[in-house]
């Protein structure tokens, strides 16, 4: 690989007496231990760059992921940027990234982990984002089709996963032992569902009581779909709660696809929902602030709180307005 520059963050220790085989697949250099005492499968990958490429700062905790076979992010990364060429999150790509708190997966990504769609479930590669113990916020691709085995296993701080309707394959133990997970609706229909997908998710809500919660869970809601649902099912559906005392507004404010217009529409319909608390004592506004939803970053108001209360309808002598305006 003449004139190539290697990213040293992938390098591991080499001990005297070890022998290695070097192989190149596209831009990834794979080094595998092959000496006669190779009982421990010692191998690692190095990311190679052309001299003309923009080589990232190897001391930075911001990592650009390319979706290459064998590519694995350093464990100390705090932010991930997806290269436009990435269409898949490979096996073990972010395994054990213990400092990663949030990740936004672009719509170019359609698969989390390589896979083989056969009857042998063990052929599916695994652990793409497992053991990310600080991960709280995930925004999945709206085009996602496949989630591999143990993809989010033991991501113990994730509270909500919003699966797009495009997902057709969810493999075994995909969300195993996500002990903080409170809300997750599986797409319908789904072509393959592995065993123990949510095993150990002891806080998971098991009921969805009304259609408005389903609307607010989706990735394609609008102010009009919220209004239409309330018109069809009655204003009471906007304050009903599930078995974790979460209203549809809680779900909407936790949804990474939410827009300010949708929140404003809901609050104009039912401002009383803003004060509801779930079983953890959390209001919808607190979910919105904790998730730091992107649309709040470009704001011309004095504070998020000021914007929130600015969404409330004006009071009149006859009561509160009930239509989106």
N, C-alpha and C positions, 0 to 999 in steps of 0.2 A: 504494500500500500504506500507507494512513494508519495512524499510531500503531504501526507495526511496528518492531521493533528488530532490527538486523542483527548477526550474529556477524562481527567484523572479521578473524578468522583466515583467512577465505577471500579477503580482498581482495588484489588485485594492483596493480602500479603502472600508472598511466595517464599516457601521454605526450601532450604538446601536439600537437594536430592529429588525434588519434585520434577516431573517432566510433563510438558503440556503440548497439546495439538492446537494449532491456530487455524481457524476457518473464517471466511468472510461471506456473509449473506447480505446483499445490497450494501448498506452502509454500516452494518454491525459486525464488529470483530468479536468472535467467540473464542474463548481460551478454555480448554478442557484438560483436566489432569489425566495422564495416560501411563504413568509409571507403574511398575509391577506391584507396588504397595498401595494402589489407589482404591482401597476399600471405602474411603470417604470420597464421595463424588464431588471433588473440588473443581469448580469452574466459575467463570464470570465473564461478563461482556463489557466491552469498551465502545463508547460512541465515538465514531470517527467523523471528522469534518475536513472539507477541502480548505486550502488556504484562502480561497476567495469567499468562503462563507462567513457569516456573522457568528463567531464562536462565543457562546455565553460565558459570562464570568463564573468560573468554577467555584468561587467562594460564595456565590450568591445563593440564597434560599429560594429564589424564584426559578422555576424550572420550565423549560419549553418541551412539551411532549410531542413526539413525531409519530407514534404508533408503530414503531418498528418491531420486528420479531426479536424477542429477547430484551427489549428496552425496559429498563427498570429505574424509576426515579430514586434519587438519594433519599435516605430516610429522614433527613432533617429539613426537607423542603416545607415552606409555609404557603407557597402560592404556585399554582400550576397554570401555565398558558398552553393552549392546544394549537399546534401548528395547523394551518389551513389544509395541509395534505393528510392529516390524521382522520381515519374513518373507523378505527377500532381501538379499544383499550385492551391491550394484550394481557395474557396471564401474568400475575405478580407485578404488574406495572407500578402500582402504588402500595404494594404490600408493606405494612408496618411503617407507613409515613406518619409517625407519631405526632408531628407538629402541624399537620395539615388540618385546618378547621373548617374550610369550605371549599367546594369545587363546583365549577360551572362547566358542564359538558356541552359543547356546541352541537348544533343540529346536524353537523357533518358526520357525527358518530352514530352508527347504527347497531353496533355490537359491543358488548362488554365481555371480553374474552373470546379467543379463538374457540371454535367448537366443531364437532362432527355430529350431524343430525342422524344418528343411528340409534339402534335399540340398546346399545351399550352406553349407559349413562356415564360410566367411568372414563369414557374417551373425551369428555368435556374438560377443558383446562379450567383453572380455578384461581381464586384469591386475587382478582384484579385490584380490589380496593379493601381487602380484609385487613383487620388489625390496625385500622386508622383510628386510634383510640381517642383522638381529639376532634374527629370529624363531626360537625353539627349540622351543616347545611349542604344539601346536594340539589343541584338543578340538572335534571336529566335531559338528554336530547329528546325533542318532540318526535324524532324519527326512529327512536330506539326500537329494535325488534327482538334482541336476544340478551338475556342476563345469565351468565354462566354460574357454575357451581361455586358456592361460598363467595360470591363476588363481593358482598358487603359483610361477611361473617365477622362478628365481634366488633363492629363499629358501635360501641356501647353508648355513644352520646347522640346518635341520630334519633330524632323524634318523629319525623314525618318523611315519607317517600311518596312522591307524586309520579305514578307510572303513567306514561302516555298510552293511548288506546292502540298504538301500533305494536306494542309488546306482544309477542306470540309465544315466546319460549322463556320460561323461568326455571332454572335448574335447581337441583337439590341443595338445600341449606343456603340459599342465596342470601337470606337475611338472618341466618342462624345466630342466636345469642345477641341480637341487637336489643339490649335490655331496656332501653329508653324509648323504643319505637312505639308510638301511640296511634299512628294513623297510616293505613296503607290499604288501598282498594285494588284488587287484582282486575285486570282488564277482562272484558267479556265480549267475544269468546277468546279463549286462549288454547293454543294447539298442544302445548306440552307444559305440564306443571310437575316438577320433581317433588320428592318427598321432603318433609321437614323444612319447607321453605321459610317458615317463621317460627321454627322451634326455639324456645327460650325467650321469645319476645313476650315477656310476662305482663307488660303494660299495654299491649295492643288492644285497641277498641275493636270489638267484634260485631258492632251493629252500625248501620247507616239508616237513620230513622226517616229521612225525608229526601225528596228529589233535589231540594236546594243544596244540600250537602254534596250531592253527586255533581251538581253543576259547578260548585265552587272548588271541587277537587280536580276538575278536568283541566286540560291545557289549552282549551279553546273557548273559554267563557267570554262574554261581553256584558256591558251594562244591560243590553236588551234581553239577553238570555236570563239574567237575574230577575229583571222586571217581569218577563213572561212567566217564569216559574212561580213567582209570588202571585201573579194574577190568576194562575191556574189552580194553585194549591192553597191559597189564602195566606194572609200576612203572618199567621201563627207559625208557619214553617220556618220563618226567619229567626225565631227565638228558641225553637226546639233544640234539644241537645242529645248527644249520644251517651253511652254508658261511662264516658270520661268527662261528661259535662261540657263537651266541646260543641259549640253552635256552628252553623255554617259559616259565620263570620270569622270564628277562630280558624277554620280550615282555609278560608279565603286569604287571611292575613299570613298564614304559614306557607301558602303556595308560592313557589319561586317564580311562577308565571304571572303573578298578579299585576294589575295596572292601577294607577291612581283613580282612573275613571270608574273602575269596577267597585273599588272601596267606597268612593263617593256615592255611587248608585245605591249600594247596600245601606249606607248610613242615612241617606235621605228617605229610604223606605222604612227603616226601623232603627232610629237612633238609640233606642233603649238597649239594643244588642251590644253596643259599645261597652257597656258596663258589666256585662256578664262575665263571670269567672269560671274557669274550668276546674277540674278536681285538684290541680296544682296551684289554684289561686291566680292563674294567669288570665289577663284580659286579651282580647284580640289585638289591641294596640301594642301590648308588650311582645306578642309574637312578631308583629311587624317590625318593631325596633330591634329585636334580638337578631332577626334574620338579615337586617340591613339590606332590604330589597333594593335592587339597582335603581328603580325609577325615582327613589328618594334622594339620590345623589345630586341630581340637577334640580335644585329647588330655589325659588325666589322668595320664599317665606322665611320668617325669623326662626322657626323651629319645626320639627316634625309634629310636635304637639299642637302648634298653631295651625298647621295644615290639617291635622286630623279634625280638630273642632271646627275648622272652616268648612269641612265637608258636611256638617250637620245642617239640616233644613232650618230655615227661619221659623220662629214660632208666630202663630197668628191667633186671633181670638177664637177661631174654630178648632184650633189644635195644630198638630204637626203635619206638614205636607207629606203625602204618601207616594208621590210620583217622582221618577227621576227627572231632573230638569237640566 
